[in-house]
Amino acid sequence: MALSQPSVEPTRRPQRPSRRAWRLALYASVLLALACVVLTHLVVRELPRPRLDGSSDQLFGLHPSTRALLARLEDVLTVEQYFTGEVRHGSVQIAKGRLLDQLRDVADAAGARIERASFDPTASSEARLAAEKEGLAAVPLRGQQGTAQVVQNVWLGLVLRYRGRTRAIPFVLPQSFEFAFAEAVADLLRDERPRIGFLVESAGDATGASGGDGFRGARELLARRAQISEVSGLASGRAVPAELDLLVVAAPERLAPRAVFALDQYAQGGGRLLLLLERQRIDPSTASVRSYETGLEDLLRAWHVPLSRLLVWDSACNEISTRDGGAQLKLEYPLWVRVGEAGMDPTVPATGRLNGCDLFWAHAFGPEPDANAPRAPPGVERVDLVASSARSWLVEPLERLAIDPQALNDQNAELLAAGTARARPLAVALRGKLPSPFAASGAPRPLLPGGAADPNTGPTGEPVRSAERAAQIVALGDADFARTPFLTERNQILLANLVDWLVLEGELVALRARMPRERRIADFLDEERRARGLTTLAGETEFQQDESRTSAEEAAADAAAARRWMTMAAAALGTLLSCAVAVLARRATRRRVEAAA
């Protein structure tokens, strides 16, 4: 009997879509992907863009002080940006892109409290007129395109408007944007700008007609953030205006006792003083030297911060240019102190994180450590804001300004042999209730009209305040650092920081101190030579090569070579240890896998 075979239906092969269907599906997929990309971009563009700043100096994100200023906005801040639309220079294009990113970060941080408007002064005459009306101006920038040199006038200005007030930033770059923007916002939020008095007065000047043009740059710097007014006539009996937020006393010379009394009583009322002091006026252009007293000696001694008449000689110094015959020569000049980051007190906002300052013919503040004298009056806080390096000495004041390389080297050798080097306080801050030196002697009499002294030398009988209210004093042992020829960029930052700190502009101080730290490559040979006193102040000076010096040079070279080898060995050892740990970890993992199998 035969078994019947089950019927098997033939399998149908799936019908392949036509080429036209493939094309339609492809087009539909591409259009759908593009639509998703566009919609995602439109949605994400309106969302805040969180940014994580992983740099060690934290320079690429908004500072908390900027966010705090933006949080104080109660109305809408309008930011008008006047930027050149088509920039030809590559570096300027990059800078413009970074500025736009920074503006977006600020707008994201402020939320709905900032509105932005963009204008191109090169494409619209109306925008150009509006920019020029607010004080903006194009800056001509040169660039190279192939073999041709291209000059383009570039606009990168901002105008901020808030509650009917306007503040313009004529030209801004990415590295200075945050501080310039925050400073403008702080100015718009301030009901009234700080009032700073500027005193340049000497003995017998009852009218206040003394000069002070050397401090023109400092005045202009302070005028950007405060109302500046000249204070004069203190010797004739006028008082320091009580409404001042800060009084700057620049290079006082033989101040009359009545003027010193006025300064003391201003401080006793809770005032703030910035004293720029010196005991010698040295003019490099005429090589003239003039010594004098400030008139504040008794006041400074009462506050336990006497100013030394000696000059600070520091191995960490700047260079000075001089002529040797007909050749121009640059020499390290130890009386031009170059303060580094280590010399700036890190606990005070005005000096913390600054990379230093430049002082010229500076004086140190006492008392000396071996004097066993208190560093401040009872209940008064003292902070040494700026200090010289540990390899500094006190030397006699100059009798004449003569840059002699051999004399500099001889004096340096004598000081090294003396072995009395130590760091010296060059700027101090006092905060608290200060005693008055006039509490026992009484108020001195003012000068008569014309500057003549009153024949009656007794006190006036006026009440004298002493230790009534807490004052804040900052004193620097150098006035040249604020004079126009010596007002370096580092000095400008320090001066502005001190002023903002004294008038309680803490946010701006924190922002201005936000800068990259100095990272110098260690020169082992130079360090070893300095440790052995083998450094030379003049690059062309001939030294007597005796046996002791030769052996010291060889010892320095050997020590530097040993430190180089140790540094390289430490780096190599660290790499080898990392590799060994990785190999051991891999073997341990493989053994666990094999054991589990």
QUIKA-V776016 format. One record per backbone hydrogen bond with DSSP energy under -0.5 kcal/mol. NH is the residue of the N-H (numbers start at 1). CO is the residue of the C=O. If there is no record, write none. Layout:
nh: {NH & NH}
co: {CO & CO}
This chain:
nh: {9 & 16 & 22 & 23 & 24 & 25 & 26 & 27 & 28 & 29 & 30 & 31 & 32 & 33 & 34 & 35 & 36 & 37 & 38 & 39 & 40 & 41 & 42 & 43 & 44 & 45 & 46 & 46 & 47 & 50 & 53 & 54 & 58 & 66 & 67 & 68 & 69 & 70 & 71 & 72 & 72 & 73 & 77 & 78 & 78 & 79 & 79 & 80 & 80 & 81 & 81 & 82 & 82 & 83 & 83 & 84 & 87 & 93 & 94 & 95 & 96 & 97 & 98 & 99 & 100 & 101 & 102 & 103 & 104 & 105 & 106 & 107 & 108 & 109 & 110 & 111 & 113 & 114 & 115 & 117 & 119 & 121 & 123 & 124 & 128 & 129 & 130 & 131 & 132 & 133 & 134 & 135 & 136 & 137 & 139 & 140 & 141 & 143 & 145 & 145 & 146 & 148 & 150 & 150 & 152 & 154 & 154 & 156 & 157 & 158 & 159 & 160 & 161 & 162 & 165 & 167 & 169 & 170 & 172 & 176 & 177 & 177 & 178 & 180 & 181 & 182 & 183 & 184 & 185 & 186 & 187 & 188 & 189 & 190 & 194 & 196 & 196 & 197 & 198 & 199 & 200 & 203 & 205 & 206 & 215 & 216 & 219 & 220 & 221 & 222 & 223 & 224 & 224 & 225 & 226 & 227 & 228 & 229 & 231 & 236 & 237 & 238 & 244 & 245 & 246 & 247 & 248 & 249 & 249 & 250 & 250 & 251 & 251 & 253 & 254 & 255 & 259 & 260 & 261 & 262 & 263 & 264 & 265 & 266 & 267 & 268 & 269 & 270 & 271 & 273 & 274 & 275 & 275 & 276 & 276 & 277 & 277 & 281 & 282 & 283 & 284 & 286 & 287 & 288 & 290 & 292 & 300 & 301 & 302 & 303 & 304 & 305 & 308 & 308 & 311 & 312 & 313 & 313 & 314 & 314 & 315 & 317 & 318 & 318 & 320 & 322 & 324 & 325 & 326 & 327 & 329 & 331 & 331 & 332 & 333 & 334 & 336 & 337 & 337 & 338 & 339 & 339 & 343 & 344 & 345 & 348 & 351 & 352 & 354 & 357 & 359 & 361 & 362 & 363 & 365 & 366 & 371 & 372 & 380 & 381 & 383 & 385 & 385 & 386 & 387 & 388 & 392 & 393 & 395 & 401 & 402 & 404 & 405 & 408 & 409 & 410 & 411 & 412 & 413 & 414 & 415 & 416 & 417 & 418 & 419 & 420 & 422 & 426 & 427 & 428 & 429 & 430 & 431 & 432 & 434 & 439 & 441 & 442 & 447 & 448 & 451 & 457 & 460 & 465 & 467 & 469 & 471 & 472 & 473 & 474 & 475 & 476 & 477 & 482 & 483 & 484 & 486 & 487 & 487 & 488 & 492 & 493 & 494 & 495 & 496 & 497 & 498 & 499 & 500 & 501 & 502 & 503 & 504 & 505 & 506 & 509 & 510 & 511 & 512 & 513 & 514 & 515 & 520 & 524 & 527 & 528 & 529 & 530 & 531 & 532 & 533 & 534 & 539 & 541 & 545 & 546 & 550 & 551 & 552 & 553 & 554 & 555 & 556 & 557 & 558 & 559 & 560 & 561 & 562 & 563 & 564 & 565 & 566 & 567 & 568 & 569 & 570 & 571 & 572 & 573 & 574 & 575 & 576 & 577 & 578 & 579 & 580 & 581 & 582 & 583 & 584 & 585 & 586 & 587 & 588 & 589 & 590 & 591 & 592 & 593 & 594 & 595 & 596 & 597}
co: {7 & 14 & 18 & 19 & 20 & 21 & 22 & 23 & 24 & 25 & 26 & 27 & 28 & 29 & 30 & 31 & 32 & 33 & 34 & 35 & 36 & 37 & 38 & 39 & 40 & 41 & 42 & 43 & 44 & 48 & 51 & 52 & 55 & 63 & 63 & 64 & 65 & 66 & 67 & 68 & 69 & 70 & 113 & 76 & 161 & 77 & 115 & 78 & 159 & 79 & 117 & 80 & 157 & 81 & 119 & 155 & 85 & 89 & 90 & 91 & 92 & 93 & 94 & 95 & 96 & 97 & 98 & 99 & 100 & 101 & 102 & 103 & 104 & 105 & 106 & 107 & 110 & 111 & 77 & 79 & 81 & 119 & 120 & 120 & 124 & 125 & 126 & 127 & 128 & 129 & 130 & 132 & 131 & 170 & 154 & 138 & 152 & 150 & 143 & 148 & 144 & 145 & 143 & 148 & 141 & 139 & 152 & 154 & 82 & 169 & 80 & 167 & 78 & 165 & 162 & 160 & 158 & 168 & 156 & 173 & 173 & 174 & 174 & 176 & 177 & 178 & 179 & 180 & 181 & 182 & 183 & 184 & 185 & 186 & 225 & 194 & 227 & 246 & 229 & 248 & 198 & 253 & 202 & 204 & 212 & 213 & 215 & 216 & 217 & 218 & 219 & 220 & 221 & 222 & 222 & 194 & 226 & 196 & 198 & 233 & 234 & 233 & 241 & 195 & 195 & 272 & 197 & 247 & 274 & 199 & 248 & 249 & 276 & 201 & 293 & 294 & 256 & 256 & 257 & 258 & 259 & 260 & 261 & 262 & 263 & 264 & 265 & 267 & 266 & 472 & 247 & 273 & 474 & 249 & 274 & 275 & 476 & 290 & 280 & 288 & 282 & 283 & 283 & 283 & 281 & 279 & 296 & 297 & 298 & 299 & 301 & 300 & 306 & 364 & 395 & 362 & 311 & 393 & 312 & 334 & 391 & 315 & 333 & 336 & 331 & 329 & 327 & 323 & 324 & 324 & 322 & 320 & 329 & 537 & 318 & 332 & 333 & 335 & 359 & 316 & 337 & 357 & 340 & 341 & 385 & 345 & 348 & 348 & 351 & 339 & 337 & 335 & 335 & 477 & 425 & 306 & 368 & 369 & 377 & 431 & 429 & 383 & 427 & 427 & 343 & 424 & 390 & 313 & 311 & 287 & 400 & 402 & 403 & 404 & 405 & 406 & 407 & 408 & 409 & 410 & 411 & 412 & 413 & 414 & 415 & 415 & 392 & 386 & 386 & 475 & 383 & 473 & 381 & 471 & 432 & 436 & 437 & 438 & 235 & 452 & 448 & 455 & 443 & 463 & 434 & 268 & 432 & 271 & 430 & 273 & 428 & 275 & 426 & 479 & 480 & 214 & 483 & 483 & 484 & 486 & 488 & 489 & 490 & 491 & 492 & 493 & 494 & 495 & 496 & 497 & 498 & 499 & 501 & 500 & 504 & 505 & 506 & 507 & 508 & 509 & 511 & 513 & 518 & 522 & 523 & 524 & 525 & 526 & 527 & 528 & 530 & 529 & 330 & 538 & 543 & 544 & 546 & 547 & 548 & 549 & 550 & 551 & 552 & 553 & 554 & 555 & 556 & 557 & 558 & 559 & 560 & 561 & 562 & 563 & 564 & 565 & 566 & 567 & 568 & 569 & 570 & 571 & 572 & 573 & 574 & 575 & 576 & 577 & 578 & 579 & 580 & 581 & 582 & 583 & 584 & 585 & 586 & 587 & 588 & 589 & 590 & 591 & 592 & 593}
